[in-house]
Amino acid sequence: QPLGTKRMSFKDLMFGMIFLLQTTVGILGNFFLLLQYIILYFTKCRLRSTDLILKHLTIGNSLSILCKGIPKTMEGFGWKNFLNDVGCKFVLCVHRVGRGVSFGSTCLLSIFQAITISPRNSRWAELQVKAPKYMGFSIFSCWILHMLLNTDFLVSVTSSWSNKSITNKKDYGYCSSVRIDQTTGLLNSLWLALPDVVTLGLMLWFSSSMVFILYKHKQRVQHIHRNSVSPRASAETRATQTILVLVSTFVSFYILSSIFQVFIAVFYQPTWWILNIDALISMCFPTVSPLILMSCDSSLSRLYFA
């Protein structure tokens, strides 16, 4: 057989087709959403404060999908050892950075939206003016933080066909790493997951604040005629509901992915099913999130009027 190929089984082909479909839908959805924001920018249309975060969310999603979906698709269609050491390090590192930026951007969306819709007499009132000024710095810090956190992949990850004399390796399909004991692997995974846990806590806290604010707002307007509600309040409510749906979707997929990540860290040699299902789940949010934003968001109407 030629170097880098293997005999395909039905389950390999099945997952290859699934990864190909998921990658295609995810890339097209994120590209179309990013294109909307680019057109809105060049047509001088009024941009919302959260549009900058959404742009970086689509970029992070695209990087995560490309660096996970394309290798898994190639693996499913019979190619296994197609990456060298540099390729493995690059693909896994960029995937982790894109995933982290997607995570951080979703958290920033919930934080800035909670501050935006908070009442004028609340403790967040002072931040309503200052928050947009720190948005660019927050996104830049998110990129830098996840780049620094994932530098360990540049050392521990190698291709599956290089260093074949090393028997103590944990195989991930197209890439591998030096195998360590279960306790060390679990502790290392927990250390890498610590920023995610902190970010997840902030996301849930601010999302709960948004739910509470929307509930109080609904109580206030129940006694007011529907036509007297301002369009601004209605637009803010729709944007908040969209972000809440986005956060709920992310948390659901993140919990599922975390369960499989624990299995991968603890098991001496992860099974084929665990590795592929984990990859499938990790790509779900980057694939689904642009569809949620396009179905719930008013970007299309803003693009039409622009």
N, C-alpha and C positions, 0 to 999 in steps of 0.2 A: 504493500500500500504506500502511496505517496506520503511524505512527511507532513504531519499535521492533520491527517484524516483518520477516520475510524468508521467501522461499519455502523450504519444507522439502525436503530431499533424503532419500533412503533412509538414507544413512549418518548424517545428523543425527538422524533419527528413531530409528535403531537405538541410537546413543549416548545419546539422550535417555531411552529406555526403560531402558537399563543404569544410567544415573545415578539415575533414579527408583527402580529396584529397590534399588540399593546404598544410597541415602539412606534409604529406608524401613526396610530391614533394620538398618542401622546405628543409626538413631535409636531404633527399638523396642528393640534389644538393649541399648544404653546406658541408656535410660530404665528398662527393667525391672531392670537390674543396680543402678542408683542407687536405685530404689524398694526393692530388697531391703535395702540398707544403711540407708535411712531407717527402714524398719519394724523392723529389728534394733535401731536406736538407741532408738526410742520404746518398744519392748517390753523395754527394759533388758537385752537379751541381751548376753553378754560379747563385746566386740569385740576383734579382733586388732589388733596394733600397725600392721599394714600396711593396715587397712581405710580409714584416712584418706587414704592415698595413692591407693587404688583409687577412692575417691569423686572425687578431683580428676582422676584419669585418665579417668573416664567423662565428666566435665564438659568436659575438654579435647577428648576425642573428639567429643562432641556439637557443640561450637562449630566444630571443623574440618569435620565432615560438613555441617552446616547452611550454612556460608558458602562451601563449595565445591560441594556436591551440588545445592542449590536453583538457584543461578545457571546451572550447567552443564545442569541439566534443562530450565530455561526456554530456554536457548540452543538445546538440541537440538530442542525443540518449536516453534522458529521465532522466538523472541524473542531479539534480539541487543542492541540499544541501549536496554535497560530501566533502566540505572543511571546516575545523574548522578555528578558528581565526588565528592560527599560519600558516596554509596552505594558507589562503587568503593573509595574509601579505607577505609571502614568494613569492608566485606566482606573485602577482602584482608588488612587488618591483623588482624582478629579471627581469620581462618583461620590466619594465621601464628602468632599467639599461642596458639591452641588446639592447633595442631600441635606447637609448642615445649613446651607444658605436658604434652602427651601423651608426648613424647619424654623430658622431664625426669622425669615420674612413673614411667615404665618404668625409668629409670636408678636412681631412688631405691628402687624396689622391689628391684632386684637388690642394691643396697648394704645396705639394712637387713636383707634376708633372709640375706645372706652373714654379716653380723655376728651375727644371731640364732642361726644354726645352728653357728657356729664353736665349737670345743671350749673348755671353761672355762679351760684352761691355755694358750690361744693368745694372740697379741698383741692380738686383738680383744676379749679378755675384759672389759677395763675399759669398752669402748664398749657392751657389751650392756645395761648399766644406763642409760647416758647417751643412747644413740641415740634412744629414744622421746621424750625431752625436746626434742630438736632437730628432730623431724619436722615440726611445724607451721611452724617458722621456715624450714626447707628448702623446703617447698611454697610458702610466701609469697614467698621469694626467687626461686623459679622463675617465678612469675607476673610479678613486677616485672622480672626480667632480660629476659624475652622481650617484654614491653611496650616496654622501652627499645630493644631491638635492632631492633624493627620500626617505629620511628617514621619511617624513611626512606620508607615507603609513603605517609605523609601528604603528602609533597612530590612524589614522582616519579610517582605513579599518577593517571590521569585516566580519565574515561569515554571510550568509543570515539567518541561522537557530539559531544562538546564539543571546542572548539579545532580544528575541521576545517581551519583555515588552516595548522595546523602539519603539515608533511609528514614531518618526521623523527620518526616514532612507530613503536614496536614494538607490534603488535596482539596481544592475548591473547584475543580473542573479545569478551566483554562489557566489557572494560577494556583500557587501553593505557598505555604509559609512553613518556617521551622516549627515543629510541634513542641509545645511546652506542656507541663503537667496541668491537670484539670483545675487545681486551686489557683495557680498563677494565671491561667487563661481566663477564669471567671473574674478574678480581681482586676485583670487588665481590661476586660470588657466593662466592668462596673466603673472603672476610672474613666474610660472613654465615654461612657453613658452619663457621667455626672453632669456635664453641661446640658445634655438633653433633658435630664430630669429637672434641673433648675429652670430651663426654658419652658418645659411642659407645665411646671407649677405656676409660672408667671402667666402662661397662656390660659390656664384654667381659671386663675384668679380674676384676670381682667375680663375673660368671657363671662364669668359669673356676674361681674359688675355690670356688664352690658345687659345681661338678662334682667337684672334687678332694675336698671334704669329704664329699660323698655316697659317693664311691668308697671312701674310708677307713672311713666308717661301715659300708658294706656288708661290707667285709673283717672288721670287728670282730664283726659280728652273725652271720656265717656259722657260727660255732661255738657260737652260743647258740640255745636252743630258740625257735621262732617265738613261742610264747605268752608268753615272758618279755620280749618287747620292749614297752616302755611305749607307751600310746596317744599320749602327747605327742610322742615321737620319730617315731611313724608320721605324725601330723598335720603335723609340721614337714617331714617328707620329702615328703609330698604337696604342701604349699604351695610348697616349693622347686622341685619338678618342674613345677608349674604356671607359676611365674615363669620358669623356664628355657625352657619352650615359648613363653611370651609374648615373651621377649627374642629367641629365635631367629626367631620370626615377624616381629618388628619389624626386626631387622637385615636379613633377606632383602628385605622391601619397601623399606627405606630405601636399600639399595644400588641396587636397580632405579630408584627415584625419583631418586637422585643422578645416575645416568647421563643421564636425560632432562633434569634440571635443567642439567647441563653443556651439553647440546645447545641448550637454550633460551637460555642465556647467550651461547653462541658464535655461533649462527646469526644472520645479519642479520635475517631474518624467519622465526620458527619456523613449521613447517608445521601444518596442521590436525590431522594424525594425531599429531604429537609432543605438541601441547598437550592433546589429549583423552586420549591414553594416559597422559601424566604425571598428569593430574587423576584418572584412574581408579586408578592405582597409589597415589597419595597418599591416597586414601580407603580403601584396602584394610585397613590396620592398624586405623584407628578402627572399621571395620565388623566385622572379624573378632575383635578382642581381647575384647569382651564375651562372644562365643560361646565363646571358649576358656576364659574365667574361669568361665562358668556350667557348662561341661561338665566341667571339671577341679576346680573349687573345691567346698568343702563348705558354701557359703552357703545353699543350698536346705535342707540338713538342719538347719542352725542356725535357719533361718526356721521350719521345721516344728516343731521342739522349742520355739521361742519362742512 
